[in-house]
């Protein structure tokens, strides 16, 4: 899996090209020549030259004539040769593009040399190598570079930007993707991941700076360049000081007295030493690690997928450890420690795997309690909580009762983080933001999801509930539903054979019957649609002018149907993708106590939406869902 970094010394690129018989396809041969001339990595160069000798033109066309793009969520792909993948050449291209864009935005040499950029990396194959290449590009362009020389959690990058007032930050990580993948995320000077127009401009500048400069390969400069510095010693104590400010002293006292213990798994990622320190700082009992998964290992040997969304499968070893240690709570981070998964043993001896929405409900409740406790004169009406439009509406239900403001966001953490920063700048207090796929931002200590800070808060909540009321997290979740209304959710992922099929399905939804227009009901009129929001076209029938208030993207597909009985379902697909994601929720009123009936209705209605709206058999859709327990 690891890519060799040895250089060619025996034969020049020009001589190598002369020895190869090319395809005769003008476009393909141009890209072959570019790759052979540009790539100095022996392993990936050999992949291309071997394919040329084997005349595997189709594989080469896929790898060299298609190009990976930078998106608002970053860039991820398999590690192999080709402009469509992650490798030394593409990493240099992205770094050169980002660097050139920042040069235009910040023409001041003084700013670049004093504020500079921060670069970090996780424990995957080639992550350190890619980080060094990125740092090299910036150093060669006279930027100060804060380069972490050890693996760090992703949340450290946005935190460092704010702490050291950097111009930008880059982290090399593929989060919870399979071991074959890697990726990068770029953060802006506000500490949030880049959003339009910055993401598109990074991509545009990358396309203008594709050929790696000879200096971009000289990674030896990171060893002793006067503009390079490891920020770890500066940032590490600041990170925990900032987290502690969000934990009132009374809760720390409760933590110290509590006998509650927690099993922790890093899923072979970077999280363990940082989580251990978080628990120490919060005066919690030391976490008990799952030894087999404690240290970074790019092979992820005990897991099919290092993804907290895999639920019981991801936490299998942690639960086994908990049973051996007689612990009732399990915490897990994904490999770059920006997401949090939790399981708890119920009184009947069964493990409850909290889904992302349930943790959002618990942490949202705790964020408000925490704020009231640590603030001498709390002004709840000035407080904000945010969740994506595909996440649970439980925070909206809480807001109606408690008086804070709920903000619905686009399904991306970069959008929520940037919106939170805008709201904070306008004088609002942002308490919490979350997405259903286990991403939580507790307070504004950093403008991104943070699995370490979220775990510290959740563990403190568990200790507080157990010490003061002898209540478990499971019981507290029931109390939340009892007070604000039962919320149950489910998600599915369907794969089509090609992107055109996805477009056909969504266009059919917009012209569903003989009169045209969207579906009006399911199950022969038993459940009626009351509102439709289409963020591909800009329609929102719940608005007085029927215009959507959230951003519209004609390239992507996203339609939300709201039904009269509190059921909502969102269907979405990224541009040119073959995946259709379905997120559905039923939102009960506080007086509706027949929770099992509501849950059954959720499943029945979702099945009807799948059959009637998506028509999986007709379109050849394959269900590849990771279904979280509701």
C-alpha positions as CSV (number, residue, x, y, z in Angstrom):
1,X,0.0,0.0,0.0
2,X,2.8,2.4,0.8
3,X,4.2,4.3,-2.2
4,X,7.9,4.2,-2.7
5,X,9.6,7.6,-2.8
6,X,12.8,6.5,-4.5
7,X,13.7,8.6,-7.5
8,X,14.6,7.5,-11.0
9,X,18.4,7.7,-11.5
10,X,19.1,5.2,-14.3
11,X,17.1,6.8,-17.2
12,X,15.8,10.3,-17.9
13,X,12.1,10.9,-18.6
14,X,12.8,11.7,-22.2
15,X,14.7,8.5,-22.7
16,X,12.0,6.5,-21.0
17,X,9.3,8.0,-23.3
18,X,11.4,7.1,-26.4
19,X,11.4,3.5,-25.2
20,X,7.6,3.3,-24.9
21,X,5.2,2.6,-27.7
22,X,2.2,4.9,-27.1
23,X,-1.5,4.3,-27.9
24,X,-2.0,6.5,-30.9
25,X,-4.9,8.3,-29.1
26,X,-3.9,12.0,-29.1
27,X,-5.5,13.0,-25.7
28,X,-4.3,9.8,-23.9
29,X,-0.8,10.1,-25.3
30,X,-0.5,13.7,-24.1
31,X,-1.5,12.7,-20.6
32,X,0.9,9.7,-20.7
33,X,3.7,12.0,-21.7
34,X,2.8,14.4,-18.9
35,X,2.8,11.7,-16.3
36,X,6.1,10.2,-17.4
37,X,7.7,13.7,-17.5
38,X,6.3,14.8,-14.2
39,X,6.3,11.8,-11.8
40,X,9.4,11.3,-9.7
41,X,7.9,8.5,-7.6
42,X,9.3,5.2,-8.8
43,X,6.3,3.2,-7.6
44,X,3.6,5.2,-9.3
45,X,5.7,5.8,-12.5
46,X,6.1,2.0,-12.8
47,X,2.3,1.5,-12.5
48,X,1.9,3.7,-15.6
49,X,4.8,2.4,-17.6
50,X,3.7,-1.2,-16.9
51,X,0.2,-0.4,-18.2
52,X,1.7,1.1,-21.3
53,X,3.8,-2.0,-22.0
54,X,0.7,-4.1,-21.4
55,X,-1.2,-1.8,-23.7
56,X,-3.9,-1.4,-21.1
57,X,-5.2,1.7,-22.7
58,X,-8.7,1.6,-21.0
59,X,-7.1,1.6,-17.5
60,X,-4.8,4.4,-18.5
61,X,-7.6,6.4,-20.0
62,X,-9.6,6.2,-16.7
63,X,-6.6,7.1,-14.6
64,X,-5.0,9.8,-16.8
65,X,-7.8,11.4,-18.8
66,X,-10.1,11.9,-15.8
67,X,-9.1,14.3,-13.0
68,X,-9.9,14.3,-9.3
69,X,-11.5,17.6,-8.3
70,X,-11.4,19.6,-5.1
71,X,-14.9,19.8,-3.6
72,X,-16.3,21.7,-0.5
73,X,-15.9,18.5,1.5
74,X,-12.2,18.2,0.4
75,X,-10.6,15.6,-1.9
76,X,-10.5,11.9,-1.3
77,X,-9.5,9.0,-3.5
78,X,-7.6,5.7,-3.8
79,X,-3.8,5.9,-3.6
80,X,-2.4,4.9,-7.0
81,X,-0.9,6.4,-10.1
82,X,-3.1,8.7,-12.1
83,X,-4.6,12.1,-12.2
84,X,-7.9,10.6,-10.9
85,X,-6.3,9.4,-7.7
86,X,-4.2,10.4,-4.7
87,X,-0.4,10.3,-5.2
88,X,2.7,12.6,-5.1
89,X,1.9,14.3,-8.4
90,X,-1.7,15.1,-7.5
91,X,-0.8,16.2,-4.0
92,X,1.8,18.6,-5.4
93,X,-0.7,19.9,-7.9
94,X,-3.3,20.7,-5.2
95,X,-0.6,22.3,-3.0
96,X,0.6,24.4,-5.9
97,X,-2.9,25.5,-6.8
98,X,-3.8,26.3,-3.2
99,X,-0.5,28.2,-2.8
100,X,-1.1,30.2,-6.0
101,X,-4.6,31.1,-4.9
102,X,-3.4,32.2,-1.5
103,X,-0.6,34.3,-3.1
104,X,-3.3,36.2,-4.9
105,X,-5.5,36.6,-1.8
106,X,-2.6,37.5,0.4
107,X,0.0,39.4,-1.7
108,X,1.8,40.6,1.4
109,X,5.1,38.8,1.9
110,X,5.0,39.7,5.6
111,X,1.7,38.0,6.1
112,X,2.8,34.9,4.4
113,X,6.1,34.8,6.4
114,X,4.6,35.5,9.8
115,X,1.1,34.0,9.7
116,X,1.6,31.3,7.1
117,X,-0.2,28.0,7.0
118,X,-0.5,24.9,9.2
119,X,-0.2,21.3,7.8
120,X,-1.1,18.1,9.6
121,X,-1.6,14.5,8.9
122,X,-3.2,11.2,10.2
123,X,-1.9,7.7,10.4
124,X,-2.7,6.4,6.9
125,X,-0.2,5.2,4.4
126,X,1.6,8.1,2.8
127,X,0.0,10.7,5.0
128,X,3.3,12.0,6.4
129,X,4.8,11.9,2.9
130,X,1.9,13.9,1.4
131,X,2.1,16.5,4.3
132,X,5.8,17.0,3.7
133,X,5.2,17.6,-0.1
134,X,2.5,20.1,0.8
135,X,4.8,21.9,3.3
136,X,7.6,21.9,0.7
137,X,5.5,23.7,-1.9
138,X,4.6,26.4,0.6
139,X,8.1,26.8,2.0
140,X,9.4,27.2,-1.6
141,X,7.0,30.1,-2.0
142,X,8.2,31.9,1.2
143,X,5.3,30.9,3.5
144,X,5.7,30.2,7.2
145,X,4.7,26.6,7.6
146,X,3.5,25.2,10.9
147,X,4.1,21.5,10.1
148,X,3.1,19.0,12.7
149,X,5.9,16.4,12.9
150,X,3.6,13.8,14.5
151,X,0.2,12.4,13.7
152,X,-2.6,14.6,15.0
153,X,-6.4,14.6,15.1
154,X,-8.0,16.6,12.3
155,X,-9.6,19.1,14.9
156,X,-6.1,20.3,15.7
157,X,-5.8,21.9,12.3
158,X,-8.7,24.4,12.5
159,X,-7.9,25.0,16.1
160,X,-4.3,25.9,15.2
161,X,-5.4,28.3,12.5
162,X,-7.4,30.3,15.1
163,X,-4.8,30.0,17.9
164,X,-1.9,31.1,15.7
165,X,-3.8,33.3,13.3
166,X,-2.8,31.3,10.2
167,X,-3.9,32.2,6.7
168,X,-5.0,28.6,6.0
169,X,-4.6,25.0,7.1
170,X,-4.4,21.7,5.3
171,X,-4.8,18.2,6.8
172,X,-4.0,15.0,5.0
173,X,-6.7,12.5,6.0
174,X,-9.3,10.2,4.5
175,X,-11.2,10.2,7.8
176,X,-13.1,6.8,8.0
177,X,-12.6,5.7,4.4
178,X,-11.1,2.3,3.5
179,X,-7.4,1.8,4.0
180,X,-6.7,2.2,0.2
181,X,-7.8,5.8,0.3
182,X,-6.3,9.1,1.4
183,X,-7.4,12.7,1.0
184,X,-6.9,16.4,2.0
185,X,-9.0,19.1,3.5
186,X,-8.3,22.8,3.2
187,X,-9.4,25.3,6.0
188,X,-9.6,29.0,5.5
189,X,-8.3,31.8,7.8
190,X,-11.5,31.7,9.9
191,X,-10.8,28.1,10.9
192,X,-13.6,26.6,8.9
193,X,-13.3,24.3,5.9
194,X,-13.3,26.2,2.6
195,X,-16.7,26.8,1.0
196,X,-17.7,28.4,-2.4
197,X,-16.1,30.3,-3.9
198,X,-12.8,29.2,-2.3
199,X,-13.1,25.5,-3.1
200,X,-13.8,26.2,-6.8
201,X,-10.9,28.7,-7.0
202,X,-8.5,26.2,-5.4
203,X,-9.6,23.8,-8.2
204,X,-9.2,26.5,-10.9
205,X,-5.8,27.5,-9.7
206,X,-4.8,23.8,-9.4
207,X,-5.6,23.4,-13.1
208,X,-3.4,26.4,-13.9
209,X,-0.5,24.9,-11.9
210,X,-0.5,21.3,-12.9
211,X,3.2,20.6,-13.8
212,X,5.1,20.0,-10.6
213,X,8.0,22.5,-10.2
214,X,11.4,20.8,-9.6
215,X,11.5,22.6,-6.2
216,X,8.2,21.0,-5.2
217,X,9.9,17.6,-4.9
218,X,12.7,18.9,-2.6
219,X,11.2,17.6,0.7
220,X,14.5,17.9,2.5
221,X,13.8,21.6,3.0
222,X,11.3,20.7,5.8
223,X,14.1,19.5,8.0
224,X,15.9,22.8,8.6
225,X,14.1,25.6,6.7
226,X,14.0,28.8,8.8
227,X,10.3,29.2,8.0
228,X,9.2,25.8,9.2
229,X,8.0,25.2,12.8
230,X,6.3,22.3,14.6
231,X,3.3,24.0,16.5
232,X,2.6,21.0,18.7
233,X,4.1,22.4,22.0
234,X,2.3,25.7,21.5
235,X,-1.1,24.3,20.5
236,X,-1.4,21.2,22.7
237,X,-1.9,23.0,26.0
238,X,-4.1,25.7,24.4
239,X,-6.4,23.1,22.9
240,X,-7.2,21.5,26.3
241,X,-7.4,24.9,28.0
242,X,-10.1,25.9,25.5
243,X,-12.0,22.7,25.9
244,X,-12.0,23.0,29.7
245,X,-13.6,26.5,29.5
246,X,-16.7,24.8,28.2
247,X,-16.8,22.5,31.3
248,X,-18.1,24.3,34.4
249,X,-16.1,23.6,37.6
250,X,-19.1,21.9,39.2
251,X,-19.2,19.3,36.5
252,X,-15.4,18.7,36.9
253,X,-16.0,18.0,40.6
254,X,-18.8,15.6,39.7
255,X,-16.4,13.9,37.2
256,X,-13.8,13.5,39.9
257,X,-16.2,11.9,42.3
258,X,-17.9,9.6,39.8
259,X,-17.0,6.0,39.6
260,X,-18.1,5.7,36.0
261,X,-15.5,4.2,33.7
262,X,-15.4,4.3,29.9
263,X,-14.0,1.9,27.3
264,X,-12.4,3.8,24.4
265,X,-11.4,2.7,20.8
266,X,-9.4,4.8,18.4
267,X,-10.3,2.4,15.5
268,X,-6.5,2.2,14.7
269,X,-6.4,5.9,14.4
270,X,-4.7,8.8,16.1
271,X,-7.1,9.5,18.9
272,X,-6.0,7.6,22.0
273,X,-3.2,9.9,23.5
274,X,-5.4,12.9,22.9
275,X,-8.5,11.3,24.4
276,X,-6.4,10.2,27.4
277,X,-5.4,13.8,28.0
278,X,-8.9,15.1,27.6
279,X,-10.2,12.8,30.3
280,X,-7.3,13.8,32.5
281,X,-8.0,17.5,32.1
282,X,-11.7,16.9,32.7
283,X,-10.9,14.9,35.9
284,X,-12.6,11.8,34.5
285,X,-11.5,8.3,35.3
286,X,-8.8,7.3,32.7
287,X,-10.2,5.8,29.6
288,X,-9.7,2.1,29.2
289,X,-8.4,1.5,25.7
290,X,-9.1,-1.4,23.3
291,X,-5.5,-2.4,23.1
292,X,-5.8,-4.1,19.6
293,X,-7.1,-0.7,18.2
294,X,-5.2,1.8,20.4
295,X,-2.3,2.7,18.1
296,X,-2.4,4.0,14.5
297,X,-2.2,1.3,12.0
298,X,-2.9,2.1,8.3
299,X,-4.0,-1.6,7.7
300,X,-6.9,-1.3,10.1
301,X,-6.4,-5.0,10.7
302,X,-9.4,-5.7,13.0
303,X,-12.0,-3.8,10.9
304,X,-13.7,-4.2,7.6
305,X,-14.2,-0.5,7.6
306,X,-12.8,2.0,10.1
307,X,-16.2,3.8,10.2
308,X,-18.3,4.6,13.3
309,X,-21.4,4.5,11.1
310,X,-20.8,0.7,10.9
311,X,-22.4,0.6,14.4
312,X,-22.0,-2.7,16.2
313,X,-19.4,-4.0,13.8
314,X,-17.1,-1.0,14.4
315,X,-17.5,-1.2,18.2
316,X,-17.4,-5.0,18.4
317,X,-14.0,-5.2,20.2
318,X,-14.8,-2.3,22.4
319,X,-18.0,-4.0,23.6
320,X,-16.1,-7.2,24.2
321,X,-13.6,-5.2,26.3
322,X,-16.4,-3.5,28.2
323,X,-18.0,-6.8,29.1
324,X,-14.6,-8.1,30.4
325,X,-14.1,-4.9,32.4
326,X,-17.7,-4.6,33.6
327,X,-18.1,-1.2,32.0
328,X,-21.4,0.1,30.8
329,X,-20.2,2.8,28.4
330,X,-18.2,2.6,25.2
331,X,-16.7,5.6,23.2
332,X,-15.1,5.4,19.8
333,X,-13.5,7.9,17.4
334,X,-13.0,7.5,13.7
335,X,-9.3,7.3,12.6
336,X,-8.8,11.1,12.5
337,X,-10.8,11.7,15.7
338,X,-13.3,14.2,14.4
339,X,-16.4,11.9,14.9
340,X,-17.8,10.2,18.0
341,X,-19.7,6.9,18.4
342,X,-21.2,5.8,21.7
343,X,-22.8,2.6,23.1
344,X,-24.3,1.9,26.5
345,X,-25.4,-1.3,28.2
346,X,-29.1,-1.3,29.2
347,X,-30.4,-2.9,32.3
348,X,-31.5,-6.0,30.4
349,X,-27.9,-6.7,29.3
350,X,-28.2,-5.5,25.7
351,X,-26.0,-2.9,24.1
352,X,-27.7,0.2,22.8
353,X,-25.8,1.6,19.8
354,X,-26.8,5.3,19.7
355,X,-27.2,6.6,16.2
356,X,-25.9,10.0,15.2
357,X,-29.3,11.7,15.7
358,X,-29.7,10.3,19.2
359,X,-26.3,11.6,20.2
360,X,-27.3,14.9,18.7
361,X,-30.3,15.0,21.0
362,X,-28.3,14.2,24.1
363,X,-25.5,16.6,23.3
364,X,-27.9,19.4,22.3
365,X,-29.8,19.0,25.6
366,X,-26.4,19.0,27.5
367,X,-25.2,22.1,25.6
368,X,-28.1,24.1,26.9
369,X,-27.7,22.8,30.4
370,X,-24.0,23.4,30.3
371,X,-24.5,27.0,29.0
372,X,-27.0,27.8,31.8
373,X,-24.6,26.4,34.4
374,X,-21.4,28.2,33.3
375,X,-23.1,31.6,32.4
376,X,-23.9,34.0,35.2
377,X,-26.8,35.7,33.3
378,X,-27.8,33.3,30.5
379,X,-29.8,34.7,27.6
380,X,-31.3,31.6,26.0
381,X,-33.1,33.6,23.3
382,X,-29.7,34.7,22.0
383,X,-28.4,31.2,21.7
384,X,-28.1,29.2,18.5
385,X,-28.1,25.5,17.7
386,X,-27.6,24.1,14.1
387,X,-28.3,20.8,12.4
388,X,-28.2,19.8,8.8
389,X,-31.4,19.3,6.9
390,X,-30.9,15.6,6.8
391,X,-30.4,15.3,10.5
392,X,-33.0,15.0,13.2
393,X,-35.4,17.9,13.9
394,X,-35.1,17.3,17.6
395,X,-33.2,20.5,18.2
396,X,-36.0,22.4,16.4
397,X,-38.5,20.8,18.9
398,X,-36.3,21.8,21.8
399,X,-36.0,25.3,20.5
400,X,-39.8,25.7,20.5
401,X,-40.0,24.9,24.2
402,X,-36.7,26.4,25.5
403,X,-36.6,29.6,23.5
404,X,-33.2,29.3,21.7
405,X,-33.0,29.7,17.9
406,X,-32.6,26.6,15.7
407,X,-30.9,27.0,12.3
408,X,-31.3,24.4,9.6
409,X,-28.2,23.9,7.5
410,X,-27.0,22.3,4.3
411,X,-25.8,18.7,4.6
412,X,-22.1,19.6,5.1
413,X,-20.1,20.6,8.2
414,X,-18.2,23.3,6.2
415,X,-21.6,25.1,5.6
416,X,-22.6,24.8,9.3
417,X,-19.2,25.9,10.6
418,X,-19.1,29.0,8.3
419,X,-22.7,29.8,9.2
420,X,-21.9,29.5,12.9
421,X,-19.0,31.9,12.5
422,X,-21.3,34.4,10.8
423,X,-23.8,34.1,13.6
424,X,-21.1,34.4,16.3
425,X,-19.8,37.6,14.6
426,X,-23.3,39.1,14.7
427,X,-23.3,38.7,18.5
428,X,-25.1,35.3,18.9
429,X,-23.9,32.5,21.2
430,X,-23.5,29.3,19.1
431,X,-23.9,26.4,21.6
432,X,-23.9,23.3,19.3
433,X,-24.0,22.0,15.8
434,X,-24.3,18.4,14.5
435,X,-24.8,16.2,11.5
436,X,-26.4,12.7,11.6
437,X,-23.1,10.9,10.6
438,X,-21.6,11.4,14.1
439,X,-20.2,14.9,13.7
440,X,-20.5,17.3,16.6
441,X,-19.3,20.8,17.3
442,X,-19.7,21.7,20.9
443,X,-19.3,25.5,21.4
444,X,-17.0,27.5,19.1
445,X,-13.6,26.5,20.4
446,X,-13.0,25.4,16.8
447,X,-15.1,25.7,13.7
448,X,-15.4,22.0,12.8
449,X,-16.6,18.7,14.2
450,X,-14.5,17.4,17.0
451,X,-14.7,13.9,18.4
452,X,-12.4,14.6,21.3
453,X,-14.3,17.6,22.7
454,X,-17.6,15.9,22.1
455,X,-16.4,12.8,24.0
456,X,-15.2,14.9,26.9
457,X,-18.7,16.5,27.1
458,X,-20.6,13.3,26.7
459,X,-18.6,11.5,29.4
460,X,-19.2,14.5,31.7
461,X,-22.9,14.4,31.0
462,X,-23.0,10.6,31.7
463,X,-21.2,11.2,35.1
464,X,-23.5,14.1,36.0
465,X,-26.7,12.1,35.2
466,X,-25.5,9.0,37.0
467,X,-24.1,10.9,40.1
468,X,-27.0,13.3,40.6
469,X,-30.0,11.3,39.5
470,X,-28.8,7.7,38.8
471,X,-30.0,8.1,35.2
472,X,-28.4,6.5,32.2
473,X,-27.9,8.1,28.8
474,X,-30.6,5.7,27.4
475,X,-33.0,6.9,30.1
476,X,-32.1,10.6,29.5
477,X,-32.8,10.2,25.8
478,X,-36.3,8.9,26.7
479,X,-36.8,11.9,28.9
480,X,-35.9,14.2,26.0
481,X,-38.4,12.5,23.8
482,X,-41.0,12.6,26.5
483,X,-40.5,16.4,26.9
484,X,-40.0,17.5,23.3
485,X,-41.7,14.7,21.3
486,X,-40.5,11.3,20.0
487,X,-38.1,11.5,17.0
488,X,-37.1,8.4,15.1
489,X,-35.0,8.3,12.0
490,X,-33.6,5.9,9.4
491,X,-31.2,6.1,6.4
492,X,-30.5,4.2,3.2
493,X,-28.0,4.4,0.4
494,X,-28.9,3.1,-3.0
495,X,-26.5,2.5,-5.9
496,X,-27.5,3.0,-9.5
497,X,-25.7,1.7,-12.6
498,X,-24.7,5.1,-13.9
499,X,-25.2,8.8,-13.1
500,X,-27.8,9.2,-15.8
501,X,-30.1,6.8,-13.9
502,X,-29.9,9.0,-10.9
503,X,-30.9,12.1,-12.9
504,X,-33.7,10.2,-14.5
505,X,-35.2,9.2,-11.1
506,X,-35.1,12.8,-9.8
507,X,-36.5,14.2,-13.0
508,X,-39.3,11.7,-12.8
509,X,-40.1,13.0,-9.3
510,X,-40.5,16.5,-10.7
511,X,-42.8,15.2,-13.4
512,X,-44.5,12.5,-11.4
513,X,-48.0,12.2,-12.9
514,X,-50.0,13.2,-16.0
515,X,-50.5,16.7,-14.9
516,X,-46.7,17.1,-14.1
517,X,-45.4,18.1,-10.7
518,X,-44.2,16.2,-7.7
519,X,-45.8,13.3,-5.9
520,X,-48.7,14.4,-3.7
521,X,-49.1,11.3,-1.5
522,X,-48.0,7.7,-0.8
523,X,-49.9,4.5,-0.1
524,X,-52.9,5.5,-2.3
525,X,-53.5,8.8,-0.5
526,X,-53.2,7.5,3.1
527,X,-50.3,10.0,3.7
528,X,-50.3,13.3,2.0
529,X,-47.4,15.6,1.1
530,X,-47.8,19.1,2.6
531,X,-44.5,20.7,1.6
532,X,-41.8,20.2,-1.0
533,X,-38.3,21.7,-1.1
534,X,-36.2,21.2,-4.1
535,X,-32.7,22.6,-3.8
536,X,-31.8,21.7,-7.3
537,X,-34.5,24.0,-8.8
538,X,-34.9,26.5,-5.9
539,X,-38.5,25.5,-5.0
540,X,-39.8,25.6,-1.4
541,X,-43.6,25.4,-1.1
542,X,-43.5,26.2,2.6
543,X,-42.3,29.8,1.8
544,X,-44.8,32.5,1.0
545,X,-43.0,33.1,-2.4
546,X,-42.2,29.4,-2.9
547,X,-38.5,30.2,-3.1
548,X,-35.9,28.2,-1.2
549,X,-34.0,30.0,1.5
550,X,-31.1,27.6,1.6
551,X,-28.5,27.5,-1.2
552,X,-29.5,26.1,-4.5
553,X,-27.2,23.8,-6.6
554,X,-28.5,22.9,-10.1
555,X,-25.7,20.3,-10.4
556,X,-26.7,18.3,-7.4
557,X,-30.0,16.5,-6.6
558,X,-31.8,17.3,-3.3
559,X,-35.6,17.1,-2.6
560,X,-37.3,17.0,0.8
561,X,-40.9,15.9,1.2
562,X,-42.8,16.9,4.3
563,X,-46.0,15.0,5.1
564,X,-49.0,16.0,7.1
565,X,-48.2,13.6,10.0
566,X,-44.7,14.9,10.9
567,X,-42.9,12.6,8.6
568,X,-40.0,14.0,6.5
569,X,-37.8,12.4,3.9
570,X,-34.9,13.8,1.9
571,X,-33.5,12.2,-1.3
572,X,-30.2,13.5,-2.5
573,X,-27.3,12.7,-4.8
574,X,-24.0,14.5,-5.6
575,X,-23.2,15.7,-9.1
576,X,-22.3,12.9,-11.5
577,X,-22.7,10.3,-8.6
578,X,-24.4,6.9,-8.7
579,X,-25.4,7.0,-5.1
580,X,-28.9,8.1,-3.9
581,X,-29.0,8.9,-0.1
582,X,-32.3,8.7,1.7
583,X,-32.8,10.2,5.2
584,X,-36.2,10.0,6.8
585,X,-37.6,10.9,10.2
586,X,-40.9,11.0,12.0
587,X,-41.4,13.8,14.5
588,X,-44.0,13.2,17.2
589,X,-45.6,15.8,19.4
590,X,-44.9,15.7,23.1
591,X,-48.5,14.4,23.7
592,X,-48.0,11.5,21.3
593,X,-46.8,8.7,23.6
594,X,-47.3,5.6,21.3
595,X,-43.7,5.6,20.3
596,X,-43.7,2.1,18.8
597,X,-46.6,3.0,16.6
598,X,-44.7,6.1,15.4
599,X,-41.6,4.0,14.7
600,X,-43.6,1.4,12.8
601,X,-45.2,4.3,10.8
602,X,-41.7,5.6,10.0
603,X,-40.7,2.2,8.5
604,X,-43.9,1.7,6.6
605,X,-43.8,5.2,5.1
606,X,-40.1,4.9,4.2
607,X,-40.7,1.6,2.5
608,X,-43.5,3.2,0.5
609,X,-41.3,6.2,-0.5
610,X,-38.6,3.8,-1.7
611,X,-41.0,1.7,-3.8
612,X,-43.2,4.5,-5.2
613,X,-40.6,7.4,-5.6
614,X,-37.4,5.5,-6.4
615,X,-38.8,2.4,-8.0
616,X,-35.7,0.4,-7.2
617,X,-36.5,-2.7,-9.3
618,X,-37.3,-0.7,-12.4
619,X,-34.2,1.4,-12.1
620,X,-31.9,-1.4,-11.0
621,X,-31.0,0.2,-7.7
622,X,-29.0,-1.8,-5.1
623,X,-29.4,-1.1,-1.4
624,X,-26.0,-0.7,0.2
625,X,-27.1,0.9,3.4
626,X,-25.5,1.0,6.8
627,X,-28.7,1.1,8.8
628,X,-28.4,2.6,12.2
629,X,-30.7,1.5,15.0
630,X,-33.4,4.0,15.5
